[in-house]
Amino acid sequence: MALRIELVKSLNGRLKGQIATANALGLRKIGDATVQPDNPATKGKINKIVHLIKVTEEN
């Protein structure tokens, strides 16, 4: 199973750690999307920036 993660809010004015987490997921601009594996490391990153992204499951 995989997770599709899309950045829906701007990174402007966010904490450095939140920006770094978004960049680590491959999200740099609003509308950027990436597919990541569904594992504990990815879920930890999602929890850190959950207020900035939209997550959907892919099969």
C-alpha positions in Angstrom: 0.0 0.0 0.0 1.2 3.5 -0.7 0.2 7.0 0.3 -0.3 9.9 -2.1 0.7 13.2 -0.3 -0.2 16.6 -1.8 0.9 20.0 -0.4 -2.2 22.2 -0.1 -0.9 25.1 2.0 2.2 27.3 1.6 5.5 26.7 3.4 6.0 30.4 3.8 6.6 31.4 7.4 6.6 27.8 8.7 9.2 26.4 11.1 12.5 25.2 9.5 11.7 21.6 10.6 8.4 21.6 8.8 9.9 23.0 5.6 12.7 20.4 5.8 10.1 17.6 6.3 8.1 18.8 3.3 11.2 18.9 1.2 12.2 15.4 2.4 8.9 14.2 1.0 9.5 16.0 -2.3 7.0 18.8 -1.7 8.2 22.2 -2.5 5.3 24.2 -4.0 1.5 24.1 -3.5 0.1 21.4 -5.7 3.2 19.2 -5.6 2.3 15.6 -5.0 4.3 12.5 -4.2 3.7 8.8 -3.6 5.4 7.4 -0.5 5.4 3.9 1.1 3.0 3.4 4.0 5.5 2.8 6.8 6.2 4.3 10.3 8.9 6.8 9.0 6.5 8.2 6.4 3.7 8.4 9.0 6.0 10.4 11.3 6.7 12.9 8.6 3.0 13.2 7.8 2.2 13.8 11.5 4.7 16.7 11.6 3.1 18.6 8.7 -0.5 17.2 8.7 -1.9 20.7 8.7 -0.2 21.5 5.4 -1.0 18.4 3.3 -3.7 16.1 2.0 -3.2 12.4 2.2 -4.9 9.7 0.2 -4.3 5.9 0.0 -3.3 4.3 -3.3 -3.5 0.6 -4.1 
